[in-house]
Amino acid sequence: MKSFAVFALASTIAFPAIASAQAAAPAPAAQAGAAVSTGATVYDTSGGVVGTVDTTDGTNAVVNTGTVKAAIPLSSLGKGEKGPVLAMTKAQLEAAAGQQQAQASADFKAKLAPGATVYGTGGTQLGTIKSADASFVTVTTPSGDAKLPIAGFGPGPQGVTLGMTAAQLQAAMGGAAATAPTASATTATDATATAATTATPPAKPKKK
């Protein structure tokens, strides 16, 4: 069994309940649901910078504080004089994101149980989990067992997902297997040696 390098799955913390946090803080002076564009600076209600908008899909805006990335519903953003306003400071958003990320990580690790199906980034089933610890996950595939860093796994639409396609994992495992001696070669060598030692020596010619 070999260990392989895998691609870590990037994640963004989503805040579906951000409006409830907003209710406890002073509401932005301007209307909610402000139009937000990529690259816009997001401010708190005191005018402090919270972060910048990395992307937006018309429903959520991914706000990058420089430390975390949080998906904020556009309905939770107000329209201020300088730009979009969020009723949380940068520190509050980062603290909330940290708590949510820790909870999400614990929930996900609970799913890394023996027998759980593992999918690749292309959605193809790669195998099943054989075992998992704090650092590695061993996956049983049709080609054998692969010991993979836990950081390469994440939640996906189908379940536990590895940051490799089926082809990438197969290629990595094939390369490792090529450097190891095969059982058939060893057996053939042993068989040849056995035959050589057990063969009947040729009969000596009779003297006339």
C-alpha positions in Angstrom: 0.0 0.0 0.0 1.4 3.4 -1.0 0.7 7.0 0.0 -0.2 9.5 -2.7 -0.3 13.3 -3.0 -3.8 14.6 -3.7 -5.3 17.9 -4.4 -6.9 19.6 -1.4 -10.5 20.6 -1.9 -11.1 24.3 -1.4 -14.1 25.4 0.7 -15.9 28.6 1.3 -17.9 29.1 4.5 -21.6 29.8 3.8 -23.8 31.8 6.1 -27.4 30.9 5.5 -28.4 32.3 8.9 -26.5 35.5 8.6 -29.7 37.5 8.8 -30.3 36.4 12.3 -26.8 37.7 13.3 -27.8 40.9 11.6 -30.9 41.3 13.6 -28.9 41.5 16.8 -26.7 44.2 15.4 -27.5 47.7 14.2 -29.2 47.5 10.8 -27.5 49.3 7.9 -28.9 52.7 7.4 -29.7 52.1 3.8 -31.8 49.4 2.1 -31.0 45.7 2.3 -30.2 43.6 -0.7 -27.7 46.0 -2.3 -26.3 45.3 -5.8 -22.9 43.9 -5.4 -20.1 43.5 -8.0 -16.9 41.5 -7.9 -14.1 43.5 -6.4 -16.3 45.7 -4.3 -15.2 46.6 -0.7 -17.7 45.5 2.0 -17.9 47.7 5.1 -19.4 47.3 8.6 -21.9 49.6 10.0 -19.2 51.8 11.5 -17.4 52.2 8.2 -14.7 49.7 8.9 -13.5 47.4 6.1 -14.8 43.8 6.3 -13.3 42.5 3.1 -13.7 42.5 -0.7 -16.1 40.6 -2.9 -14.4 37.7 -4.7 -17.4 36.5 -6.6 -21.1 36.8 -6.7 -23.8 34.6 -8.3 -26.7 37.0 -7.9 -27.8 35.3 -4.7 -24.7 35.2 -2.6 -21.5 37.2 -2.4 -18.2 35.5 -1.4 -16.5 38.0 0.9 -12.7 37.6 1.4 -11.5 39.1 4.6 -7.9 38.1 3.9 -8.2 35.3 6.4 -11.4 33.6 5.5 -13.9 33.5 2.6 -17.5 33.6 3.6 -20.6 33.3 1.3 -23.0 36.1 2.4 -26.6 36.2 1.1 -27.1 39.5 -0.8 -30.2 40.1 1.3 -27.9 40.5 4.3 -26.0 43.3 2.7 -27.1 46.9 2.9 -26.3 49.8 0.6 -24.1 52.4 2.2 -22.5 55.6 1.1 -19.1 53.9 0.3 -20.4 50.5 -0.8 -22.1 47.3 0.5 -22.6 47.2 4.3 -22.7 44.1 6.5 -23.9 44.2 10.1 -20.8 42.4 11.3 -17.3 43.6 11.8 -14.3 41.8 10.1 -13.4 40.2 13.5 -17.0 39.0 14.0 -17.2 37.5 10.6 -13.9 35.7 11.0 -14.9 34.4 14.4 -18.2 33.1 13.1 -16.5 31.6 10.1 -14.0 29.8 12.3 -16.7 28.3 14.5 -18.7 27.2 11.5 -15.7 25.7 9.8 -14.7 23.8 13.0 -18.2 22.4 13.2 -18.4 21.5 9.5 -15.0 19.8 9.8 -16.1 17.7 12.7 -19.4 16.8 10.9 -17.5 15.8 7.8 -14.8 13.7 9.6 -17.7 11.7 11.2 -18.6 10.6 7.6 -15.1 9.2 7.0 -16.3 5.8 8.3 -15.3 2.4 7.1 -17.5 1.3 4.2 -18.4 4.9 3.1 -18.2 5.4 -0.7 -15.6 7.8 -2.0 -16.1 9.7 -5.3 -13.6 11.6 -7.5 -13.9 15.2 -8.6 -15.5 13.9 -11.8 -18.3 12.2 -9.8 -16.9 8.7 -10.5 -17.0 6.2 -7.7 -13.4 5.5 -6.7 -13.8 2.9 -3.9 -14.7 2.7 -0.2 -13.1 3.8 3.0 -11.2 1.0 4.7 -9.9 3.1 7.7 -9.2 6.7 8.7 -7.2 8.5 11.3 -6.3 12.1 12.1 -4.0 12.4 9.1 -4.8 9.7 6.5 -7.7 7.9 4.9 -7.1 4.4 3.4 -9.4 3.8 0.4 -10.0 0.3 -1.1 -10.2 0.6 -4.9 -10.4 -2.1 -7.6 -6.6 -1.7 -8.0 -5.8 -2.1 -4.3 -5.6 0.1 -1.2 -4.4 3.7 -1.3 -3.4 5.7 1.8 -4.3 9.3 1.1 -3.9 12.6 3.1 -7.2 13.5 4.9 -6.8 17.1 3.6 -7.5 15.9 0.1 -11.1 14.9 1.0 -14.1 17.0 1.3 -17.9 17.0 1.0 -19.4 16.7 -2.5 -22.8 16.5 -4.1 -22.7 12.7 -3.9 -20.9 12.3 -0.6 -17.3 12.0 0.4 -15.2 13.3 -2.4 -11.4 13.1 -3.1 -9.6 15.9 -4.9 -8.5 13.6 -7.8 -10.2 12.2 -10.8 -10.5 8.5 -11.3 -7.8 8.7 -14.0 -5.4 10.6 -11.7 -5.7 8.2 -8.9 -5.4 5.2 -11.2 -2.2 6.7 -12.8 -0.7 7.4 -9.3 -1.4 3.9 -8.2 -0.2 2.4 -11.4 3.1 4.2 -11.2 3.6 3.0 -7.6 2.7 -0.6 -8.6 5.2 -0.5 -11.4 8.2 -0.1 -9.0 7.2 -3.0 -6.8 8.0 -6.6 -7.5 5.0 -8.6 -8.7 3.9 -11.8 -7.1 3.8 -13.6 -10.4 7.4 -12.8 -11.2 8.5 -14.1 -7.7 6.5 -17.2 -8.1 8.0 -17.9 -11.6 11.5 -17.5 -10.2 10.8 -19.8 -7.3 9.3 -22.4 -9.6 12.3 -22.3 -11.9 14.7 -22.7 -8.9 12.7 -25.6 -7.6 12.6 -27.4 -10.9 16.4 -27.0 -11.2 17.1 -28.6 -7.8 14.6 -31.5 -8.2 15.4 -32.5 -11.8 16.8 -36.1 -12.2 20.5 -36.1 -13.2 21.2 -37.7 -16.6 22.2 -41.4 -16.4 26.0 -42.2 -16.8 26.8 -44.2 -19.9 27.6 -47.9 -19.3 31.2 -49.1 -19.8 31.6 -51.6 -22.6 
